[in-house]
Amino acid sequence: MKLYPTITEADQKKPKTGEGRELSAADAEAAEDKSAVKAAEAVGVMPEDEAALSFLQDYENAVKIASVRIGEKAFYYRKNLRHYYLPYSRIGRVFRRIYAVPVKMCCGYGDINLERMVFLGKDGKQLLEVELPSKGEAESAFEKLKARLPEVDFTVPKSLQKQRARELDELKKQRRASVIRH
């Protein structure tokens, strides 16, 4: 199994090698290394380094909660068919976000709550948002992370609290308007 590091939007916006500019010596060397890795992957042989092995061992020993794992070195999650990790050194704040999704059922309208854990970097930018299947699993994962990371803040930033309050007010107004129409 291969683990992939979490890639943020800022990482994706970095210019790629060779797009509209000449390659420097360092870029050419990096491109050769990438082609060697791709060739090794095609044959089925991956160059193993100590960091990759340590994350893989940490993944295997991590506590599994639903689709995520909480290890000694990183937070592991699945996205599509790949396994990713987010090193604890990059995390500055963690909080739970609950989305109330309106649904129409046979007996009327209701809400289904979707539990998500949000990870912010030390610079305040969002690194990751992971959905967990139930409230109990979300609470369990949150408590295990609190125990594992005492130096990290586990509260919602005030700016996001105000924004969420405005969104909830707008949602309530829309629901009142839809009830009056029906």
Beta strands, then each sheet from edge to edge (+ up, - down):
strand 1: 3-5
strand 2: 63-65
strand 3: 68-70
strand 4: 74-79
strand 5: 82-87
strand 6: 91-105
strand 7: 108-121
strand 8: 126-132
sheet 1: 1+ 5+ 4- 3+ 2-
sheet 2: 6+ 7- 8+
end
